[in-house]
Amino acid sequence: MSEFGKWTEVKKTRKEHQCKGCLIKIPAGSGAKYFAGRVEGEFSTGYLCKECDKYLREHSKDFEDFWHEGEIGELRREAGYRQADSEWDSGVEWQEREVAEHGD
């Protein structure tokens, strides 16, 4: 099966998007990475927040050919990473942020 794709740096998103890596919303005006290509035989597009992009680059050896939606966020949480380093971060820990966003 042939796989292909292209990552593009987005300086400022025009609207809100959901990060495919951690499933948290990327607010309009934030930087992100955009992917378009074929994965597992299906055409796919999506965005990664800066934190998931950084984690993916730093830990690329941990991912074989691809990753599933939310998988990067799961691994970041297990490793004790925070949702941090971006202009839209409030400094809230992962669990607290998820509860606030999902109302659980």
Summary of the structure (lengths in Angstrom):
residues: 104
radius of gyration: 13.8
end to end distance: 40.6
largest distance: 41.9
contacts: 264
relative contact order: 0.19
helix: 28%
strand: 26%
